[in-house]
Amino acid sequence: MTTYVSSLALSSSLRGNLMRSQAGLAEANKEMVTGRYADVGLSIGVRTGQTVGLRNQHDRIESIITTNGIVAGRVDVTQKATDGLLDTAQEFLSTLISVRDGDNGPEVLFSQAKNNLQGLIGALNNSAGGQYIFAGIDTQNKPVTDYFDPGAANKQAIDDAFFATFGITQNDPAAANITPADMSAFLQGAFADEFADPAGPPPATQGWQNWSGASNQNVSSRISTTEVVEVSTNANEQHFRDAAKAYAMAIDLGSTNLNQNTFRAIVDEAIDTINKAIQGLVSDKAQLGTSEERISASTQRLTIQRDIMAKQVSGFEGVDSIEASTRVTQLQTQLDTALALTARMQQLSILNWMR
C-alpha cells in the first residue's frame, strides 16, 4: 500500500510546529528572565488565589517601606534644622545674660538678634523634596513671612503696636523716656499679642497670622500596617513663636535709644522668652527622635515580613532557572530545525523532477 503525502500538507504541519515552538520559546524565555511561570494561573491552578493575596500584601508592605524612607529623610532634615535653632537660641541666652549690664549691650544684642531672626525664618521656610517641612500639612506653601522684606506685615504690625502704645517710633530719641514699667506692660500686652497662639480667640489670632501661614496640623504617616505617627512639626508651635518674639524685641523696640533700666526690662523679658523657646525646642527634638526611632524599627520589621512573603510567593510561582534555560536551548534547536525544514519544503517543486 502506498501513502501519498503532499508537499502542502508537510508545509502546513511544519508551519504549525514552527508557531508552537515560537510560542513555547517566548514562554521559556520569560520564565528564565523573571524566575516565575509565564502563566501563573495555568501553571498552579487553584493556588493562584493564595499567591495573588500574598503578592498584594508584599506590594503593600514594599510601598510602606519606600514611604518610610522618604519620611525618614524628612524627619532627619527637620531634626537638623531644629538642632541649629536650638544652638542659636542657647548662644543668644548667653549673650542676653552677658549684655544685661554692659555699656554696649544694645548694639551687640541688636546684631546677634537680627542674624538669629534671619536664621529662624530661613530654617522655618526650609524645604525637602519640594515640600516645606515646617508648614504642617500645607506643605506646598512657604510658611513664614520674611520680617525683613519691605512692607512685611509682621514688621509693620510691631511698628504700629509700638506707635499706638508710646506715640513715637522706635528710632525717636524720646524713647529714652519710656519707663521699665511701661515697657514691661507693652511686652506682655500689645507686643505679646503679635506672637499669640494662632488657634486662640480673636483678636490675638491675627498677630501670628502676620508671621505664619502654616497649618497647625502636623503631617502624619503610616509607618506600618497598624501604626500612624506624626512626622513633622509646624511654624506655629509655641517655641518657634517664642524664639521669634525674643529676637524681635531685641531688634525692633528701640533698644539703642532706651535708658539702661528700660533696656534691662527688655533683656529680662527676652531671657524668660528664649528660655521657654529652648525648652520647647528640646521637647520637639525628643518627639522627632521618637518618631525617627519608630520609623526605623518599623522598617526593619517590615523588611523581614516582605522577604518572608517574597519567598512564599516564589515557592508558588517560581521556576527552576536551570530547567528554564535548558528548555530555551531545546526549543531554540527545534525552532531552528523547523525553520530549516520549512525552507527546504518551499524549494520542492515537481518541475525539479521533470528536468
Secondary structure, DSSP 8 states (H G I E B T S, - for coil): ------HHHHHHHHHHHHHHHHHHHHHHHHHHHHSB-SSHHHHHGGGHHHHHHHHHHHHHHHHHHHHHHHHHHHHHHHHHHHHHHHHHHHHHHHHHHHHTT-TTHHHHHHHHHHHHHHHHHHHHT-EETTEETTBTT-TTS--B--TTSTT-HHHHHHHHHHHHHHSS-TT-GGGGG--HHHHHHHHHTHHHHTT--TTS-TTHHHHHHTTB---SS--EEE-SSS-EEE---BTTSHHHHHHHHHHHHHHHS-TTTS-HHHHHHHHHHHHHHHHHHHHHHHHHHHHHHHHHHHHHHHHHHHHHHHHHHHHHHHHHHB--HHHHHHHHHHHHHHHHHHHHHHHHHHH--THHHH-
